[in-house]
Amino acid sequence: MPSQETVLAALRAVMPSHDGADEQVDWDAMRRTWGVDFPSDYVAFMSTYGAGGIDDVLSILVPEASAQPSEGPGFGSMAGETANMRHMWESDGGPEGIDAGPASVLAWGVSCGADMLGWLTVDPDPDKWPVVVWERHGWPHWKVYDCGMTEFLRRLFAKGFEECPLSDASLWGEPSPHFLHWREEQRRWESGIDPYTGDPDPYFGMEFS
């Protein structure tokens, strides 16, 4: 099995990171909140890329030292998407053949197709956590991939699975995916620029009742 450094280097070769994109994370607070350590490849991803979007198709969630969504169930946050994943497990059941409950999933991403991506946290060693995806338009909805988060992304871009693991195939086999840190994305929106196309936002400054 390749080292985490090798996997991250392979991902960076395909998807460069931005200078200064380091996400400042209090990992001790994260551990206290979620009751687990986090995979080393995820920690390295946060220090290399941070949280943000990939081609406006896949969002890598900001690590949160709170397990309670700020406004109800919510979307687009680690706490909110984890709550949503656990709700789907409770209502529809989890992945076939997995003897665990809803509390064993922890979200790290969400797609434009409303897929939820996370880890199956059954193993006490977080570096052995597989990626679990609730694919909204797939069947069965739950699928488990025997790799870490960083390797999952690399395989997604390289068509390294038998089929696309997401409902939207925009990143499937994408040779040059573009990562944008959430702060830079926000800065561009506030400047009236579409963060991913670079075109002026035609709705910038408009007010809607």
QUILIN-V757547 format. One record per helix or strand of 2 or more residues. SS is the DSSP state (hx for helix, st for strand). FROM is the first residue (numbers start at 0). TO is the last residue. If there is no record, write none. Layout:
# QUILIN-V757547
ss/from/to
SS/FROM/TO
SS/FROM/TO
This chain:
# QUILIN-V757547
ss/from/to
hx/3/13
hx/26/33
hx/39/47
st/51/53
st/57/59
hx/77/91
hx/101/103
st/104/110
st/115/119
hx/125/127
st/129/133
st/141/144
hx/148/156
st/178/180
hx/181/189
